[in-house]
Amino acid sequence: MSLTEKQEKQLKNMPAISNKILKSKDGQFIIHKTEIVSIKPIAYYEAVLASEEEAS
């Protein structure tokens, strides 16, 4: 099954999610760390901030 161009673009824009599971130094705990990385262009945040200023 192949993805359409639109589906590929949507997948590229999704945040990258990674999980790590570690044992604490003393061995008493499990540490589950989830990292979400999302990359957005600066123009996106400028537009968001501008719309918030207009709403205020």
N, C-alpha and C positions, 0 to 999 in steps of 0.2 A: 504494500500500500504506500503510495507516494503522497507527499504533502503538497498542497497548492502553494502558490507564492504568498498568498495572504496568510496561510497557516504558518509558514516558515517565518514570516515577518513578526507574527504574534509571538511565536516561541522565542525569537531573539530579544523581544522587548520584555519578556517575563523576568522577574528577579531570579538570580542564582541562589539556590538554597543548599547549604551543606550542613551536615551533622557530624559531631565528634563525640565519642563516648570514652571517657577516661576514668581511671581509678585514682582517688586522692593519694597523696604521698604517704599518709598513714594507713592506707588500705581499708578504711572504714566506710568510704562513700564512693558512689558512682557519680561522675559529673557528666551531664548530658548538655552539650553546647550546640545551639542552633544559630547559624549565621545566615542572614539574608542580605544579599548584595543587589542593590538596584541602581542602575546608572541612568541618569536623566540629563538632558542638555540644560545648560544655564537658562536658555530662553524659556523653558518650561517653568522654572521657579520664578523668573521675573514676571511672567504672566500671572502666576498664582498670587504673588505678592501684590501686583497691581490691582487685581480683582478684589483682594481683601481691603485695600486702601479705599477703593470706590465704595465698598459696602459700608465702611465705617462712617 
